[in-house]
């Protein structure tokens, strides 16, 4: 059974927890994807296809199923929202030659997901050049209405920016301790998406790498739960334990 066939099974409930960036209403999902209803667009960041095979080429062997797992998760979301356009925010492949190592079964799954819809690949620092033999448009940035899509967020104020690269995660304080999960991070003017790939880590949003991007007094995160997204204000966040 292919990822696409598996994803067409019983539907899950679509979690709707809207957020806004530059006045545009967007829907974050608990799998780390983002949907723009006004444009019928699904946005996803840091797929990191073929990460395991990249490590294997350098002598470190990991289970070679990361691409298939990532495609399965993506297929499930596409089956639910059936978007007109998909935009990926860079680091689609873990290195420049990842597309060459893409297995035939995974290549067929990807082609099926792309069929009948526009697909835009934003280049990232891991994959700065287009991958040969794959459908879709390749570009460094994409502007649609008031929003601009790119891989690496720009330092300082950039209204309407949607980016990835930093793999944001949040540690949220509660009465019984804290929990750390991947998250969307934003302040109403820009948003950084979580990494979607099955073999990706996360960086705490209180890390210094995020300081040029957000005013901590207005920072909010949308934490990925098992079946919904939880909006959390910045004053409930904690740094990682050392």
N, C-alpha and C positions, 0 to 999 in steps of 0.2 A: 504494500500500500504506500503510495506516495504521500508527501506532506500535504499536498493539496487535497487529496481524497480524504485523508484523516481529518483535515480541518473542516470538511463539509458535513461533519456529523452534528450531534445535538448542539443547538445554540446556547451560549452562555448569556447571562444578563449583561448588557452594556452599561458600565458605570458612567454616570454623567456628573462630573464635578467641574463645571466650567471655570476658566480663568481668562484673564484678558491681557493682551500685550499690545500696547499702542492703540487701545480701544477696540481691538479685534477679539471676538469671543472664540476661545479654543477649548477643546475637550481633552484632558489628559486621561489616559487609560492605565490600568494597573500593570500592564505588561511593558510600559515605557514608551508606547507610541502616543502620538498627539494627532488630533483630528481637527481640521478647520472646516466646519460645516458650510460656511459661506462660499468656499471654493471647492468643496467635496474633495479635500486633499488630506492624505495621511502622511505624517512626517515621522521619521525614525532616524536615530543617530547611532553611529559607532557600531555597525554590524560586525566588523572584524572577521569576515569570512576567512576561512583557511588559516586561522591562527595556529591550530595544532600542527598543520603541515609545515608552517613556517618554522616553528620550533624544531620539528623533526629534521628539517633540512640543515639545522645547525647542531644536531646531535642530541637534542632533548626531546624524548618521546612522550607524547600525551595522547589520551584517547582521541582518535581521529573523527569524532562525531559532532564537533562543534558547529560546523556549517549546516549540517542536516537539522540539528536541534534549533538553530537560529531561524532557519527557513520554516520549520514547522510552526514556531511561535508567530512568525510574521504571517504565514498562511492563515492561521486561525483568525488574526485580526482583520486581514483583508477579506476573508469570507464573511465576517460580521458587518463591516461597513461598506464594502464594495466601492472603494473610492475611484473617482475619475482620474486622479493623479497621485502618485507616490513620490515623495522627495526624501532622499537620504542625505544626512548631513555629514558626510565624510567619514574617513576610515572605514569604508565599505569592505575593503579587504585589508588584511593585516600587513601586507607588503605589496610592492610594485608588481610582483609576478603571481599574486594569489589567484587571479583569474585563470592563469594557465594550469594551475593545479586543481581547479574546480572539477569534481567528479561528474561523470555524465548524468547520473541520476539527479544530483543537485542542480546541474545546469538545466535539465528539463523542468525541474520544479520551479526554478527562477523564471524560466521562459513562460511557463503557465501563469505565474503570478503577474507577469508583465503584460500578458495578452489582453488587448482591448482597453488599455489605460495608458496614459502618459507616465513616463518614469524618468525622473531626474536624479542623476548621481552627482552630488557635490563632492569635489575632490578633498582629500584630507592630507595630513602630514605623513600618514602611512602609505597612502595611495595617491600621490600627487599627479599621476598621469592616468588617462583612461585605460581601462582593462580591455584588452583585445578580445573581440568575438562576442561581446555582450550588447544586448539592445539597450536603448535608452539614450538620453541626452546627458553629456558630461559638461560640467561647468564649475568654476571656482565659487561663484556666488549667484544667487537667484533673487530677484526682486518681484514681489507680487503685491500690488496695493501698497499699504504702509509697512509691510514686513519685508525684511531682507534675511535670506537664508545663507549661512556659511558654516564652515567647520569650526574654526577657531574663533572664539569671541574676541572682539577688539577691546583694548583697554580704554577705560573712560566711558563716557555716556554715548550710547548708540541706540537711539529710539527705534523700536521695531525689530531688533535683532533676535533671531532664533539661531542657536549654535549648539555644538556638542563639545567634543574634545576632552573636557575636564572630568567626565564621568561622575557627576555630582552624587554624593550620598549624604545622608543626614543622621546624626545621633539625636534622638528626641528624648527629652527628660520626662519622666512620669513619676507617679507616687511610689511605684515599686521598682524604680531603677530607670534604665534607658534601653532603647532599641535602636539599631543602626540598619537603615535600609537605603536603597537607591532612591533618587528623587528627582523631580523637576525643581529648578531653583529660579526665582524671578522676583522682580520688584515692580511689575506693571509696565515697564518700558522695554525690558528684554527678558529672554528666557533661555536657560541652558538645559538641554535635555539629558536624561540619563543614558548611559550606554545600553544598547539593546542586545549585543552579542552574548552568547551563552558562556563565553569564557573571558569575561571582562570584570575588572574590579571597580572600585569607586574611591573618590577623593572627598573627604569631609568638606562641606560647604563653608566651614569656618577656617579652612586652610588659607594661607596668605595668597594663593593663586586666585582666589575669588575676590580678594579685597578691591582690586581696581574695577570690578564689575558692578557691585551692588553696595548701596548704602545699607549698613547693617540694621538701621532703625526701621527700614521698610522691607527688608528681605522676608520672603515667604517661600516655603517649600511645599511641594505636593508629594508626599511619601507614598511609595508603591506598597500597597498591602496585597494580600492574597486575592481579594475579590473586589477591592475598591481603592481609591486614592484618598489620602487624608491630607487636608490642608493644614499646615502648621506655621505659626508665626515665628520669626527669628528668635524671639526672647525665650523660646522653649528649647532651643538647640544647644548642644554641648559638643565640645571638642572630643577627639578620640583619646582614650586612656593611653598613657605611656608606660 
